[in-house]
Amino acid sequence: MKMTAYIAWMAGLTLFIGIISYQGVSQLAAALAVAGFGLVIVALFHVVPMWADTVAWSLLIEPTRPSFQRLLWGRWVGESINGLLPAAQIGGDIVKARLLTHFGVSGVVAGSSVVVELTASVLTQIIFTGVGLGVFLALFGDYQAVKVVLGALFVSLIAAWAFLHAQQRGLFTVVLRVLKLVIGDRDWIASLGDPKALERAIVHLYRQDRTILAVCIWRLIGWFAGTGEIWLAMYFLGHPVSLLEALMLESLGQAIRAVGFAIPGALGVQEGGYLFLGSLLGISPDISLALSLTKRVRELLLGLPGLLSWQIAEGRRLWLQPHKQPEDAFPSVED
C-alpha cells in the first residue's frame, strides 16, 4: 500500500470523525439503537443489488464463464475491498479480475470484463442520478439547484465519454502507472495480460450491442434496487420515507459518494452528503447521519466476512499451489 492511499484514507477519516463528533456521538448511538436488528436486515437486503450487478458482469465473460456462485463471491470480495481498504475504490476491481484468472478465465478476458462493467456502472449511475434529479425537481421545484446538478451531470457525461474513448487509445499504459502508485503490486497487474491485448478485447466487447445493452439494464436494476436499502434503513430508524424520497436519497447520495472516490469508502464525504440531502427532506441531522452509519454498518457486516473469505481462499491457493491447480483453492458449486 502506497503513501498516497494512506493520506487519502487519513483525510477521509479525519472528516468522518469531525462530522460525527460535531453532531454528537450519544445522539447517533441512540438513533442506531432504535434500528436494532433492522441493521442486519438492511445488510442482507444489499445482496439484491449485488446479485443484479453480478448478472451484468457475467454477461461479459466469454467463452469460459465460471459458476454464478463464484462470480457473486468475486463481486462480494471486490465490494469489501473498495469499501473497507485504502485502495482508492479501484483495488476491488483489480482483485475481481485476478480472481477470474484463478477460475480458469484468461487475464485478457478477466480484465476487459471488469473494465467494461465498470464503464457501464459509471454510465448507468449518471442515468440513475438524472432520475433522482427529476424526483428532486418534482418534490421541491428548486430550479436553481437543478441547474447546478445538471451542470455536474454534463461534466460527468463528458468524463464518461473521455473514459470510454481513452480505453481505446492506450489508457492502460497510464492506468498501470497509477496503480503502481496506489497499490504498488505489479504481479497482480501483470496477471491481466498485455495492455494492448486488453484494449482489443475491450473494443470487441463494445461492438456487441445487445450484450452491452443487457449489461446496462442489469446495472440499472442494481442501482434502483439500492432504493430498497434506503427505504428499509429509514423505516428501522423510525423515520419512514416514501419510495420516491428513498430514490432521491439513494441516487443523489451515490452521486455524492462517487465524488469522493479517491477517499477509501468516501469517508466523511458520504456523511456530509446525507446531511445535506436530509435537510432538504426535513430529516434531522442525527437521523441523516444515522442513515449514513447504517450503510457503514452494512459495509462492515458484509465486508469483514468478505475480506476474511478472500484471505482464506488466497491462503489455500498458495498452500495447495505446488500440488494442485490454483482453481482448486476456491469453492465451487459442487463443494
C-alpha positions in Angstrom: 0.0 0.0 0.0 1.4 3.4 -1.0 1.6 6.6 0.9 -1.0 8.3 -1.4 -3.6 5.8 -0.4 -2.9 6.3 3.3 -3.0 10.1 3.0 -6.5 9.9 1.3 -7.7 7.5 4.0 -6.5 9.7 6.8 -8.1 12.8 5.3 -11.4 11.0 5.0 -11.2 9.5 8.5 -10.5 13.0 9.9 -13.5 14.4 8.2 -15.7 11.5 9.3 -14.7 11.8 12.9 -15.1 15.6 12.8 -18.7 15.3 11.5 -19.6 12.6 14.0 -18.1 14.5 16.9 -19.9 17.7 15.9 -23.3 16.1 15.7 -22.9 14.2 19.0 -21.9 10.5 19.5 -24.7 9.8 22.0 -27.4 11.1 19.7 -26.2 9.0 16.9 -25.9 5.9 19.1 -29.5 6.4 20.3 -30.7 6.7 16.7 -28.9 3.5 15.7 -30.2 1.7 18.8 -33.7 2.3 17.5 -32.9 0.3 14.4 -31.6 -2.6 16.4 -31.8 -5.9 14.5 -33.1 -4.0 11.5 -29.5 -3.2 10.7 -28.9 -6.8 9.9 -31.9 -6.9 7.6 -30.6 -3.8 5.7 -27.3 -5.5 5.3 -28.9 -8.7 4.0 -31.0 -6.7 1.5 -27.8 -5.5 -0.1 -27.5 -8.9 -1.7 -30.3 -8.0 -4.1 -28.4 -5.2 -5.9 -25.2 -7.2 -5.6 -26.9 -10.1 -7.4 -28.1 -7.8 -10.2 -24.6 -6.4 -10.6 -23.2 -9.9 -10.8 -25.6 -10.8 -13.6 -24.4 -7.8 -15.5 -20.8 -8.8 -15.0 -21.4 -12.4 -16.0 -22.7 -11.3 -19.5 -19.2 -10.0 -20.4 -17.3 -13.2 -19.5 -17.0 -15.4 -22.6 -16.3 -18.1 -23.7 -15.3 -19.6 -20.3 -17.7 -18.4 -17.6 -17.3 -19.5 -14.0 -20.3 -20.5 -12.0 -22.6 -17.7 -10.8 -21.7 -18.6 -7.2 -18.1 -17.8 -7.9 -18.9 -14.6 -9.7 -21.1 -13.5 -6.8 -18.4 -14.2 -4.4 -15.9 -12.3 -6.5 -18.3 -9.3 -6.6 -18.7 -9.6 -2.8 -14.9 -9.5 -2.3 -14.5 -6.6 -4.7 -17.0 -4.5 -2.8 -15.5 -5.4 0.5 -12.1 -4.2 -0.6 -13.3 -1.0 -2.1 -15.5 -0.2 0.9 -13.0 -1.1 3.7 -9.5 -0.9 2.5 -7.5 2.2 1.4 -7.4 1.1 -2.3 -8.8 4.3 -3.9 -12.0 2.5 -4.9 -10.2 0.5 -7.6 -8.4 -2.2 -5.7 -11.5 -4.3 -5.5 -11.9 -4.3 -9.3 -8.3 -5.4 -9.8 -8.9 -8.3 -7.3 -12.1 -9.3 -9.1 -10.2 -9.6 -12.4 -7.4 -11.5 -10.7 -9.9 -13.9 -9.1 -11.3 -14.7 -12.5 -7.9 -15.8 -13.7 -7.9 -18.4 -10.8 -11.3 -19.6 -12.1 -9.8 -20.5 -15.4 -10.6 -17.3 -17.3 -7.7 -15.7 -19.3 -6.2 -12.5 -18.0 -7.3 -10.5 -21.0 -11.0 -11.7 -20.7 -11.0 -11.0 -17.0 -9.5 -7.5 -17.3 -11.7 -6.5 -20.2 -14.9 -7.7 -18.5 -14.1 -5.7 -15.3 -13.3 -2.5 -17.3 -16.4 -2.7 -19.5 -18.6 -3.5 -16.5 -17.1 -0.5 -14.6 -17.8 1.7 -17.6 -21.4 0.5 -17.7 -21.6 1.2 -14.0 -20.5 4.8 -14.5 -22.8 5.4 -17.4 -25.9 3.9 -15.7 -25.1 5.8 -12.5 -25.3 9.0 -14.5 -28.8 7.9 -15.7 -29.8 6.9 -12.2 -28.6 10.3 -10.9 -30.7 12.0 -13.6 -33.8 10.1 -12.3 -33.0 11.2 -8.8 -32.7 14.8 -10.1 -36.1 14.5 -11.7 -37.6 13.3 -8.4 -35.9 16.2 -6.6 -37.4 18.7 -9.1 -40.9 17.1 -8.6 -40.6 17.3 -4.8 -39.1 20.7 -4.4 -39.2 22.6 -7.7 -35.8 24.2 -6.9 -34.7 25.1 -10.4 -31.6 26.9 -9.2 -30.3 23.7 -7.6 -31.3 21.7 -10.6 -29.0 23.9 -12.8 -26.1 23.1 -10.6 -26.8 19.3 -10.7 -27.4 19.4 -14.4 -24.0 21.1 -14.9 -22.5 18.3 -12.8 -24.2 15.7 -14.8 -23.0 17.2 -18.0 -19.4 17.2 -16.7 -19.9 13.5 -15.7 -21.1 12.7 -19.2 -18.1 14.3 -20.7 -15.8 12.5 -18.3 -17.6 9.2 -19.0 -17.2 9.8 -22.8 -13.5 10.6 -22.3 -13.0 7.4 -20.2 -14.7 5.4 -22.9 -12.6 6.9 -25.7 -9.4 6.6 -23.7 -9.9 2.9 -23.3 -9.2 2.5 -27.0 -6.3 5.0 -27.0 -3.6 3.5 -24.7 -5.4 4.1 -21.4 -3.9 1.0 -19.7 -0.3 2.2 -20.0 -1.4 5.2 -17.9 -3.5 3.1 -15.6 -0.6 0.8 -14.9 1.5 3.7 -13.6 -1.4 5.0 -11.4 -2.0 1.5 -9.9 1.7 1.2 -9.1 1.4 4.5 -7.2 -1.7 3.4 -5.3 -1.4 -0.3 -4.6 2.2 -1.0 -5.7 1.6 -4.7 -6.6 3.0 -5.3 -10.1 2.3 -9.1 -10.1 -1.4 -8.6 -9.8 -1.5 -6.1 -12.7 0.7 -8.3 -14.9 -1.6 -11.3 -14.4 -4.2 -9.4 -16.5 -2.1 -9.6 -19.7 -0.7 -7.2 -22.2 -2.3 -3.7 -22.2 -2.7 -3.8 -26.0 -4.5 -7.1 -25.9 -6.8 -5.7 -23.2 -7.6 -2.8 -25.4 -8.5 -5.1 -28.3 -10.7 -7.2 -26.1 -12.5 -4.2 -24.7 -13.2 -2.9 -28.2 -14.6 -6.3 -29.1 -17.0 -6.2 -26.2 -18.2 -2.7 -27.0 -19.1 -3.9 -30.5 -21.6 -6.4 -29.0 -24.5 -4.0 -28.8 -27.1 -6.4 -27.4 -24.8 -7.6 -24.7 -23.8 -4.0 -23.7 -27.5 -3.1 -23.6 -28.3 -6.0 -21.3 -25.4 -5.2 -19.1 -26.6 -1.6 -18.7 -30.1 -2.8 -18.0 -29.0 -5.1 -15.2 -26.7 -2.4 -13.8 -29.7 0.0 -13.7 -31.7 -2.7 -11.9 -28.9 -2.9 -9.3 -28.9 0.9 -8.8 -32.7 1.1 -8.4 -32.7 -1.9 -6.1 -30.5 0.1 -3.7 -33.5 2.3 -3.1 -35.0 -0.5 -1.1 -32.0 -0.4 1.2 -32.6 3.3 2.0 -36.3 2.7 2.5 -35.7 -0.1 4.9 -33.0 1.8 6.8 -35.3 4.8 7.3 -38.1 2.5 8.4 -36.0 0.9 11.1 -34.6 4.2 12.2 -38.1 5.3 13.0 -38.4 7.9 10.2 -40.1 6.2 7.3 -40.0 7.9 3.9 -41.8 7.3 0.6 -40.2 5.3 -2.2 -39.7 8.5 -4.2 -37.9 10.1 -1.3 -35.8 7.0 -0.8 -35.0 7.0 -4.5 -33.8 10.6 -4.3 -31.7 9.9 -1.2 -30.1 6.8 -2.9 -29.4 8.3 -6.3 -28.1 11.7 -5.2 -26.3 10.1 -2.2 -24.5 7.7 -4.5 -23.6 10.5 -6.8 -22.1 12.5 -3.9 -20.2 9.4 -2.7 -18.8 8.9 -6.2 -17.3 12.4 -6.0 -15.2 11.2 -3.1 -13.9 8.1 -5.0 -10.3 8.9 -4.1 -11.1 8.6 -0.4 -11.5 5.0 0.8 -15.2 4.3 1.4 -15.8 8.0 0.7 -15.3 8.6 4.5 -16.8 11.9 5.5 -18.0 12.7 2.0 -20.9 10.3 2.3 -21.8 11.7 5.7 -21.8 15.3 4.5 -23.9 14.3 1.5 -26.6 12.7 3.6 -26.7 15.7 6.0 -27.4 17.9 3.0 -30.0 15.7 1.4 -31.7 15.0 4.7 -32.0 18.7 5.4 -34.0 19.0 2.1 -36.5 16.4 3.3 -36.7 17.9 6.8 -34.8 15.0 8.3 -32.9 15.8 11.5 -29.1 15.8 11.3 -28.9 12.8 13.8 -31.2 10.7 11.6 -29.4 11.7 8.4 -26.0 10.7 9.9 -27.6 7.5 11.4 -28.7 6.7 7.8 -25.1 7.0 6.6 -23.8 5.0 9.5 -26.4 2.3 8.7 -24.7 1.9 5.4 -21.4 1.8 7.2 -22.7 -0.9 9.4 -23.8 -2.8 6.3 -20.3 -2.5 4.8 -18.8 -3.9 8.0 -21.3 -6.8 8.4 -20.8 -7.9 4.8 -17.3 -6.5 4.1 -15.4 -8.1 7.0 -16.6 -11.7 6.2 -15.9 -10.9 2.5 -12.3 -9.9 3.3 -11.8 -12.9 5.6 -13.1 -15.3 2.9 -10.8 -13.7 0.3 -7.7 -14.1 2.6 -8.7 -17.7 3.4 -9.0 -18.5 -0.3 -5.7 -16.8 -1.1 -4.0 -18.8 1.7 -5.5 -22.1 0.5 -4.4 -21.3 -3.1 -0.8 -20.6 -2.1 -0.7 -23.7 0.2 -2.1 -26.0 -2.5 -0.3 -24.5 -5.5 2.6 -26.9 -5.5 0.2 -29.8 -5.6 -3.0 -28.6 -7.4 -4.2 -26.1 -9.9 -4.9 -22.7 -8.5 -8.6 -23.1 -9.3 -8.8 -25.9 -6.7 -8.3 -23.4 -3.9 -11.7 -21.8 -4.5 -15.1 -23.1 -3.6 -17.3 -24.4 -6.4 -21.0 -25.3 -6.7 -20.2 -29.0 -6.2 -18.1 -28.4 -3.0 
